[in-house]
Amino acid sequence: MKGLASMAALAGVSPDTAQGAIPRSDVVSVGSGSYTTALPDDGDITADYATPPSSEEVYTTANASGPIPTNDWWTSIILGTNDDPHGRGAVVGLPYYAEANTRGLTVQYPSDWFGDPAEQGFLKMDYLNTPQLTIGNAATDYAESAADDWGDWHVRARWGDGTATAMDVTMARGCPLFFVEYNGGDAELTFETKDSTPSNVVPVDDANISVWADRGNVLGVSVDGITADDYTKQYGIFAPADATWTGTGTSTLTSSLDGDGYLTVALLPDAGSDVLDLFETYAYNVIRDTSVEWNYVKTDADRTPISSVRSTFSFRTEAKAENTAGDNEVLTCLFPHQWKHSSDPLTDYTYFSPRGTLKLFAGSSFDTTMTYPGILPFLSDEGNYDTATLSAYLDRLASNSLWQNGSGSETNTYWAGKDYNRNWQAIPIAQQVGNTTARDHFLNGIADKLSGWLTVEDTSYDTVEEEELFYYHDAVGSLIGYPDGFGSASILNDHHFHYGYFVNAAAEIARMDDEWVSEYEGMVNLLIRDYANWERPDGTDPFGSLPKDAPKDAFPFMRNFDPYGGHSFAGGDAAAADGNNQESSSEAVNAYAGMIKWAELTGNTAMRDAAIAAYTHEVTAIWEYWFDPSHDSFPTSWGDDVSSGTACDDATPPWGAPEFDYASIVWSTGYDHHVFWGPLDTIEVFGINWLPINGHSLYLGWDQTYARENWDDMTRTRGLETTCKPDVDAPDTDFLDGWKTAAWGYRSLHDAGDAVGLMESELPLADSSGSGSSTAFTYHWVYNMDAMGTVDPSVVADVPMYAVFDDGTEKTYIAYNASDSTRTVTFSDGFSMDVPANAQKSSNGSVTPELAPRSDMET
């Protein structure tokens, strides 16, 4: 379908002459698609729409420019949707926990868990009982704080912008130093108890403060014994060379900083001259920029496949007069997902964190190397299923509405994505069984529906289909899909979850229809840029770059993905005391997998390599922080002593909350054993980090021992529910509709035989449900896994889309060749095979090709 603005222009009609809810001048055509730069003004429709954050809710200085980095660890500094000019949420950079307030920045660094981990359902760092330090200005309190500058994992926040007493604090993810700069007034540092608040300051008693090093401008300070937990905290305070401090040994330190206007506050891992000397070396090298560079390396110098993602994390600094560190050298902590994959030397100092042990590094940059495990766009035709039965399941699916609520019914971007997922998954299966009618039905259906979403179809905005559109909101720099849901518009939540489903559907269309790609590639690329802009905006046109004219400058760099933390965040405004969070890590993986497929099929190497980097880091972080089979991120005792009663009327699943080594939600401060909605079945708590099952999900089977234990934890927990849910006959049956594919698909990755038995007893599924999957896909997936065995992550290939399976007797190799000529694909164990152009092939000879343009298909 053509965008209305372009059609009007072709007809010689002025873009502004049409009457309707969207002025045609606000519709921007991108290829055959389009988006709007203004929300519809039809009150009957927009009454159901959430309003995105306004420019008044964006807190930046005049120095800041470009689209807003929402969904980040520090976003609460820049985006305030609760009318609070401070305190919009915690800033959890680790090892520190910080909050902006009227007095400045209050920081702490917890060194233990809150309470007894065995008694916690929500396990978090103990910021509730840890002494605090507030960095402020002796001359004033502040009406407002704002973001002044930022990089890939640092931010400079400003208090009192435009006043004679402005204060800047630069902080970075993982960095235990705070770089403070004053425009006027004296520095003030206040040591406070856990009970202190901005409106009721409770200073630490002088008896609990000891100054163990006084070098004039440099102090080493201990705060101890002020809570029952008896936490002792060490601080290093570094002022200009000729500065002195007033109030040493008391709860309040002040200094004029000898008129130089800068200091650094360090959270020390220990006390003593050695650690103070180390931190003094780097305390005067102020961080000015942080950046990551990713490289996807297919082979080594000998052309042996290695499939590596090599990442370089770099700092740029400004040296003050006292600096003795080398150019751009800093102290920063590496997280477990970093130091386990880095050969760079580390210091002997460590910090506690809810992500496990952080290790201190000194230098200007460090590198990590991770193995990219490959993905498949779909499974090949290897299953020992009955082909006629599989084809019949496809026909059954095709006989239902393609859309869960039927045509003409409103569906938000998340549930629309589930529909796309269910329907596109059927296309390669239909190819494999030769069901051309079903193939074309699903392909035509998703192509037409997705074209509608990617086009402002009619400025009159009178029908449900016309309501489905994307709006570019330049106040923050985001492409927002309407109808919206789950806070995707109001606070910019979950864009990678929602849009990832759209992109996966677009990738399947791209596999089959070059003409569609030529018409809608631009709009799909904008969707991807919204959640994972692989290029950094240059900031020269703040908030005014239309995506069409300057796509890289219209969106923040990698909105949802935290490059330093190694995983995505879902919360758009991060306005919580526990910082930001992500629940469905598997839907984040789905988003980057869709990006890989789309980029590979459309020949966008830069996009593909960024997607491969994000995918690789995300799955690595999932195994570290959601699953943690090595037991070094969350304690093994977590939840052991939570009541095992079954108070069915007073709680939602998991009833009894028995211990299990799995985090359903990862927060900045810790982990949760629950989900954000009121679940009806424990499968929801576990399955939210499995779905949607597809060719990108093979990482879930990397550790067979953990996968079995995880399944057993889920079924043991469901066993407590049999008294609460009388329709559940056994712990591993009668899963809630919409979650069966996730359960059986996950089970098949470590015990396919059992998965077959569980599945066959309950087929067919309710294909019209909101599960995002179908009987045909589930049947195809489980029987394929049963035939091929488990995934073998030890073998890699020299193409982006590949997988290797091992049934204990032989291996099955699968690879996708997106090029226009036959390619020899080589695997790291020495196996190789020729894969036809534009096709997926298995070592057993199964080939699933791409298709001719859709105009040549049956309709």
N, C-alpha and C positions, 0 to 999 in steps of 0.2 A: 504494500500500500504506500502511496506517496503522501508525504507530509502536506498539510493544507496550505502552509505558507508557500511552498514551492509550486503547488498546483495553481494557487491564485496568481502567482507571478507569471506562470506560463500562460494563463488566460488573459493576462493584461489587466488584472484587477488590482487596485491598490490594496496592499496588505492590511490597511487600517479601516477599510470600508465595511467589513463584515460585522454584524452584531452578534454578541454572544458572550459567554462566560470568560473566554480567553481571547484577548485582542490578538489578531494575527501578527501584529508587530512583536508580540512576545513569544512567538513560535519560531524556533531556530531549526532549520533543516540540516541534517547531517546524512548525506547520501539519501536513501529513500526513507530514512527515519527522521525523527525530530524530538526535541524536548521543549519545554516552556520555561521562560524566565520569570513568570508570574503565576501565582496560584490562581485557580479559577475563582471568580467572584460570585458564583451562584450559591447563595446561602443554603439552599436545600441540600446541596452536595457537600460543600466545605464544612458544614456543621459536624460532619462525621470525620473530618480530617484533623489530625494533630498539626499544630503550628510549629514549625521548626524554630530553633533559637534565633532571637533577633540580634541585630547589631549591638543593642544596648546590653545584651547578655554576654557579649564578647569583651573580655578585659585585656586590652593590649595598649601599649604606648604608641606614640607616633613613630617610634623607631622600628616597630614590628611591622612586617608586611607579608602578604601572601595568604594562602588558605590556612585555616586553623587546624592544627594537629589534634583532632578529637581522638577519643579512644586510646589515650596514652596513659602512662604511669603518672604524668604530671598535669593532665588536662584540667583538673579542678582549679588550677591557677588561672587558666585562660578562659574557661567557659563556666558561667554561673547561671543556672536556670532556677535558682531558689532565692533570688533577690538578696543574697548575702555578698557584700563586696569582699569578704574574706571567708575563710572556713567553709568553702564549698565542697570540701572533701579532703581526705588525707593524701599527702604526697609521699608515697612509699617507694623510695629509690633503692633500698637495701644496700648496706646493712641498716640504714636509718629509716625512721618513720618521722614525718614532719607535717606540720599544719601551719598555714598562713592565718594570721589574725591581726587585730588592730595594733598590737605591740611589736609585730615583726614576724619572724619565723621561729616556731617552737620545734625543737628537734630532740630526738632520743634514739638510742639504739638498743633495743631489747636483746637479751642474751639467753632467753629461755622461752618456753611455751607458756601460755596463760593457763594456770591451773594444772591439774593432773591430766595429761593426754588421755589416759585410760577412761576419764570421765567426760570427755568432750565429744560432741557431735560435730561442732564447728571448731576446728583446731586452729589457733592463731598465735602469732608472736605476742608476748606479754607487754603490749604498749599501755595497758591499763595500770600497771604497777611499776613502771620504770621511771626513774628520775628524768627530768626534762631540763633543757637549756634553751632559753629564748634569746635570739639575736635581734637586737633592736637599736633604737636611737634614743639617747638620753634626753634629747630636746623635744620629743614629740611622740604621740601615738599617730596612727595612720587611718585615714578614712577608707583607703582602697589599696589593693595590690593588683598587679597586672603583669602579663608576660611582656618582656622587652626584647628578647631574642631567644632562639632555640636552634638545636641541631638534631642529629639523628637520635641522641639519647641524653641531651642536656638541655637545661632551660636557665635563662637569666630572668628572675622575677624582680619587679620594682615596686617598692612602697613609696607613696607620696610623689607620684610622677608629676612633674611641673612645679614642685615646691622647692624651697631652698634647703629642705632637709631630706631629700630623696635618698633612699637606700636600695642598692641592688644586691641580690644574693644569687650567685651562680651555683647550681647543683647539678650533678650528673648521676645517672643510674650506675650503681655500684661504687661510686666514689665516696670515701668517708671524709672528704674535706668540703667545706662550704666557703666560697670565696665572696667576701663582703666588701662593697664599695659604697662610700658615703659622698653625697653632694654637699652636705653640711651637717652640723651637729656632732656630738661625741658618740662614740661606740658605747653600747651598753649590753652587757651579757648578764643574764639572771639565771641562777641555778634554782630549780623549782622541784617541788615534790610531785608525785603522781596525781595529787588532788588539785593541783593548780589549774586554773582556767584563765582565759584572757580577761574576764570580768572579776575574777577573784584569785589574785596571785597568792600562792602559798610558797614562800621561799624556803629553801633548805636551811635548817639550823646551822649556824657557823660551826658547831661542834662536829658536824658531818662533812665538813669541807677541809681538805688538806692540800696545800700547795707543795708538791714534792720537787718542783723545779722552778726557780725564778731567775731568769736571765735578763731581766729588765723588760725587754719587749716581748719575750717569749716565756710563757707559763706552762707548766704541767700541773694539772689539777685533778684530784680525786674527789668523788662524791660517793659516800657509802653509808650503809646501815640505816637508811631512813624508812624502810618498809620491812614487813615480816619476811619478805623474800631476800632481804639483805643484799640487794644488788649493789655492786660497786662499779662505778663508771669513771673512765679516764678521758680527759680532754687535753688537747694541745691547742694553745692560743698563740697566734703568731701575728704580731703587729710590725709596723715599720721599724727600722733599726734604732732610731732615737726615741721611740715612743715609750711611755711608762704607763703603768696601770694603778688605778686607785681602787681600794676595796679588796686587795688580795687577802684571801683567807675568809672572805665573807660571801654572802649569796649574790652580791651585785658587784660586778666589775665595770669600771668606766675608763675610757681613755680618749684623749683628743687625737690620738694617732699621729702626734707631732705634725698635724696639719696635712698629712699625706692622704688621708681618707680611705685607707684600705686595711683589711685584716683577713686572716683565715682562721676558721675554727675547725679543728680536726677531732673526730671521734676515734680515740686511740684503742688499739687492741690489747694494750698492756701499758704498764707504767715503767719508767726507767729512762736513763739518758740515751740508751741505744735507739729506742723507738722514737724518742723525741727528736734525736738527731736526724733519723731517717725522714720523719715527716717535715722537719724544718727545711730539709733540702728541696722538697717539692711544694712547700706551702706558698711560695711566692711566684709560682708559675700558673697563672689564672687561665682556666679553660675558656676558650673562645669559640671552639667548634668541635663537633664530634661527627664522624662519618664512617660508614661501613661500605666496603666494596666486596662484591661477591663474584666468584669465578666458577663456572661449571666446567670441569675438566673431564672429558670423556676417556682419554687414554694417557698413558705416560709417554716418556720419550721413545720407548721401544714399541709404542702403539699397542701395548697391553691394556685392555679395558680396566679403568679404575673408578669411573663414575663418581667423582669427588666434587664436593662443594668446598672451595677454599675461601674463607672470609677473613678480611683484614679490617680490624677496628682501630681507627686512628684518631689522634687528638691534635688540635692546634691550640697553642697557648700564647699568652702575652706575659713576658717576664717582667716582674717588678725589680727594683734595684737590688733587693736582698737575695734574689734567686741564684742558686748554685746548681740547679738541675740542668740537664742538657735541653736543647731545643725541643719544645713540644712534649717534654717528659712529665708524666703525672704518676700519682699513685691511684690505682683503681682495683676493685675486687672482681675476680672472675667467678662466675656462677658455675655450678657443677657441669652444666651442659657445655660450658666453655673450657674449663681446665681439664676435663676428661678427654677433650679433643684438641688439645694444644700442646706443643712441644716447647713453648717459650718458658724460660726460667721464671720461677716465682720466689717471692720472699718466704720467710718462715712464719709469717703472721697470718692469722685467720680470724674470721668473724662468724658468729652464729647468724643464721637466717632461716626463714621458713622454707627456703629452697635448698636447704642443706648447707654445708660448710662453704663459705666464701673465702677464696685465697687471694692474698694481696699481691699485686703485680706492680712493678716499677718500670716505666718505659714510655715511649711515644706511640707505640702501636703493638698489637699482638695479633696472632693468626690462629684460626681454628680450621681443622680439616675434618669433614664429615662425609660419610658415604651416602650418595643419593641412591635409594633403593630401587628406583624405577616405579612406574605405574603402568597399568593397562587401561585403555579406554573401555574395554569389556573383556570378558573371558572368551576364549576360543571355543570351538565346537569339539570338546573333548569328553563330555559327560556320557555316562552309560544310561541315559534317560531314554524313554520311548518318544521318538520324534513325533509320532502322530498325536500323542498326548500333549506334548509341548506345543504343537501347532494349534491344537484345540484350545489350550489355555490362552493363546494369543487371540484366537477368534472370540473367545469369551470376553477378554479384556476389551477388544475392539467394539463389542456390542454395547458396552457401557459408555456413559458420557466420558469424554476425555478429561473433563474438568469436574472436580469433586462436588462442587455445588451446582453443576449444570451450567449451560450457557445462559448469559443474562443475569447471573448472580454475582454479587460482589465478593472478591477474594483478595486479601492483602498479599503483599509481595512474598511473604514467607510461605503461605499455603499455596499460592500460585506456583512457587518453586517446587513444592512437593509434587504438584501435578506434572510439571515439566519432567521431573525426575522419573516418575512412574512411566510416562509415555516414551521418553527417549530411550530408556533402557530396553524397551521392547523392539527397537528397530534392528540392532545387530542380531538379535535372536531370531527375528523373522527372516533376516537374510540367510542365516545359517540353516534354517529348516525349509527354506524355499517358499515361504508364505509371502508372496509378493503383495497380495492385497492388503494384508496386515501391515507390512512394511510401509507401504505408501500411505495408508490411513494414518499411522502415527506420525510419519514424517511431515505430511501435509498439515496435519493438525497442529503440531507444535510450531512449525514454521509460520503458519498463519497467525496463531495466537501470539507468538513472540514478536512477530512483525507489528502487531497491534499495540503491544506494550511499549515497543520502541518507537512508536509514532504517536504524536498528538493528532488523533484521527479526525476530530471535528471541533471547531471552536465553539459550537453551540453547547456541547457538553451535556447532551440530553439523555444518553443511555449509559448503562453500566460499562459496556466496552469502551465508550469514550472516556470514562473516568480513569481507565488504566493508562497511566502515563508516567513520565519522569520529569521532575522539576529541578532546575539548577538553582540552588540557594546561595547567592554570592556572599551573604553575610558570614558564612563559614567556609564556603567552598565545597559543596556537596551536591551530588545528584540524588534526589530523594524520590523513591517510587511511591506512587499513590494508586490505590488505597494502601496505607501504611499499617504497620502493626508492631507490637512489642517495643514501642518507643523508637522505632526506626526513623520517625520524623521529629518527634518532640525533643529527643535527646540524642539522636543519631546512633541508637543501639543497633548492633547485629547486622550491619550492612554486608559483611562478608558471608554470613550465614545465608541471608536472603538472596543476594546477587550471585553467589556461587552456584546456586541451582540454575539460575538463568544462563550463566556462562557455560555450564556443562551441557545444557540443552543446545545452546548455540554451537558448541563444539561438535556435537553429533550432526547438526545440520551442515556444518562446514565439511564434515567427512563425506557428505552426500550431495551437496548442492553449492557449487562455486558461484552461481548467479546470486543466490541469496546472500552469500558472503560479500559480494561486490556491492550490494545494496545496503547492508546493515553492519558491515565491519566497523565503521566509525562509531556507531552507537554502542556496540558491544565493547569496544575498546574504552569508551567513556565509563561504562559500568565497571569495568575492571579497574580503571584508574581511580574510581571513587574509593574502593576498598584496598587497592594495592598499586598505587601509582609508582611505577618502577623508575620514574625519573623525578629528580628533585625540582620543585618550582624555584624559579630564580627570584621571585618576590618583587620584580620591577613594576608589576601592575597590581597593587594590593586590592584584592576582593573584586577586581573588575575584569578579569580575564574570562571571557566566555569560553566554555570548553571547546566549542568548534574552532575558534581562532587560535587558542593557545592551550591545548589540552594538558600539557605537562604542568602548566602554571595555574591551572584551575583547581587542582586537588593537592592535598598534602602528600608528602612522601610516605608510602606504605601505611595508610591510615590505621588499619586494624593490627598490623604486625609490629610488634616491639622487637627491633633488631637485636637489642642487647639482652633483653629478657628471654629471647628465643622462641616466643609464642605470641599468639594474638590476644588482644583484649576485646571484649564485646561491649562493655559499657561506654556509651558515647561521651558522658560528662564526668565519669569517675567521681561522682558526688557522694561518696560513702566514707564512713569512718574506717573501713577496711580497704580503701583504695579502689582499684579496678578489679575486674574479674573476667573469667571465661568459663562457661559451663560446657557447651558442646565442642570440645576440641576436634572431634571428628568432622563436624560441619565446617570448621575452619580448614581442615585438611582438604575437604571436598572443594572448597573455594579455590585453593591453590592448585589442586589437581585439574579443575576445569580450566584454569588459566594456562597451565602447561599444555593441555590438549589444544585449546584454541590457538595459542601462540605457535605451537608446532605445526598445526594444520594450515595456518595462515602465513607462515614464514616470518614471524616476528621474533627474531633471535634474542633481542634485548629483553623483551617481555618474558620469553620462555625461561631465560637464565635466572631472572629475578624470581619467577614463580618456582623454579626448581630449588633455589636457595630457601625461599620461604617454606616450601613443603618440607624440605630436608630438616631445617631447624625445628619446624613445628612438630614433626613426628619424633625427633630426638627429645624435645622438651616434654612431649606427652609421656614418653617412657621414663623420664626423670621425675616429673612432677604430678602427673595424673596416676601413673601406675607404680612407679618406684619399686621395681623388683629387687633392687640392691639395698633397700631399706636405709637410705642415707639422706632422704629428704623429709619424710614424715616418720615419726617413731613407730616401731612395731606394736607398741602398746595402745595405739590410738583406738579409742572406743571400746576397749576390752571390758570395762566395768559399767558401761551404759546399760541400764535396765533391759532385761530380756523379756519383760512382760509383754502382753499383747492387748493393750488397752485400745480396742478397735474403735471405740467411740471418741477417743481423745487424741488420736494421732493419725497421721497418714503414713504410708509406707516410706521407708522400710520399717515395719512394725517391729519393735524390740531392738532395732538398730544394733545387731551383733557386729562385732569387730570385722572389718575387712580392709585389705590393703589396697585401697583405691579411693581417689578423690573425684567426686562427681562435679565439684566446682573448685577451681583454683582461684583464690583471691590474692591480691598483693600481699596480704598479711598472713595467709595460710590456706586452709583446705576445709571443704565441707563434705558431709556424707549425704546431703539432701539435694533437692533441685528447687527451682524458683516457682514451680507451680505445685498444686496439691495432687500428687500422683495417686493413682488407684492401684498400682502394681509396682513391685520392686523392679521389674524389668525396665521401667522408665528411668529409674535412678542409674542403672548400669548402661542401658541401651542408648542413653543420650550421648555417650561417648563412643558408640559403635556406628551409629547411623550417619549418613546413608551408606549401606554396604554397596561396594562396587569395586572396580579394578584398581582403585587407589587405596583400598582398605587392607591390603595384604600385610601392612606393617603391624596390624593387630595380632598376627600370628607369628611374629618374630621369635618370641619367647614362649615356647610351648608349655613349659612348666607354669609360668605365670598365668597364661591364658586359661589353663585348666583350673588353677586355684581361683582365678577371678570368676569363672563360671560356677565353681562350687560355692563360692561366697554368695553369689546371687541366688542360687537355688536353695542354699541353707537359709538365707534370709526369707525367701518366699515360703519356706516350710513353716515359718512362724505365722504366715498369713492364712493358712488353711482354715483356721477358726474364724478369721475376719472376713474371708472371701469364700463362702461355701461353694462357689462355682469353680474354684480351683481344686482339681482332683489330686494333683501331685505338684511338687516343687518345680518340675521342668515341663509342665504342660499348661494348656489353657492360658497362654500369654495374652495379654490385652490386645485387642484388635489394633492394628497399626504398628505393633512392636514385634510381631512374629518373625518378620524377615530379619530384623536386627538380631533377634535371639538365635535363630537357626543359622543365619549367615555367619555370625561370630562363632557359634559352636562348630561349624564346618571347618574353620581355620585350624582347629586343634583336635577335633574328633568328628570327622565327616560321617563316619558310619552311624554314630548316635544321632547326628543332625538329620540324616536321611530318615531314620525311624521316627523321630519326633515330628518331622515335616509331613511325612506320608500319612500319619494318623490324623492330620487336621486339614489337609488340602481338600478343596480349594479355599483360598483366602477371599476375604471380602474386598475385591479389587477396587471398589468405588470408595473405600474409606480414605482417610487422609494420611495413609501410611507412607505415601511417596514410593510405594513399590507394588509388586503384583505377584500373583501366583506364577505366572510364566517366568518372571525373573528369578524368583526364589527357587523354583524347581530347577531351572537351568544352572543357577549358581551352586546350589548344594550338591547336585549330581556331578558337576564339573570338579568341585573340590574332592568329592569322593573318588573320582577317577584319577586325579593327578597327584593327590597327596598334599603335603604341607609345603608352604612357601620356603624356599631356601635363600635367605638373605646374604649368604656368603658368596654367591656368584653374581657378578654384575655384567653389564653389557655396554657397548659403545654407541647406544642410541638412547633417547630419553624415555621411550615407552617399551618396557620389557618386563619379564618376570621369569623365575625358574621355580619349578615345583619338584618335589621328590617323594615318591610313594614307598621308598625303602628298597625298591628294586631297580627302578630307572628314573631318570629325570625327564621332565617335559620343559622345553624351552619355548618361550613365546616372545615375539618381537613385532613391533609395528614400524613400518617404513612409510613415512609421510612424504618422501621425495617422489619425483616423477620418473624414476628409473629404478630397476632392480638393484638392491644393495645387499652386500654380504655383511651380516651382523655377526660380530664376534663376541663371545662370552669369556669371562676371565678364567674359566677352567679349561679353555682351549677349544670348546665346541664352537662351531660356526655354521651358519646356514644362509642361503640366499633367500631374501624376502622380496616378493614382487612389489612393484611400485604401488604406492597408495593402498596398502593392504596390511593386514595382520596375519601372521603365519605361526603355526606351532611346529615343533620338531617332528610331530607325528603326521604332518602334511596338511592339517586343516588350514584353509585360507579364507579369510573374510575380507573381501575387497571394498573399496569405496565405490560410489555409484556415479552414473552419468548425471548431468544437470537435471534438476527436478522437472523441468519442462518435458523431459523424455520419459517420465514415469507414468504409470497408470494413475488415473485420477478417479 
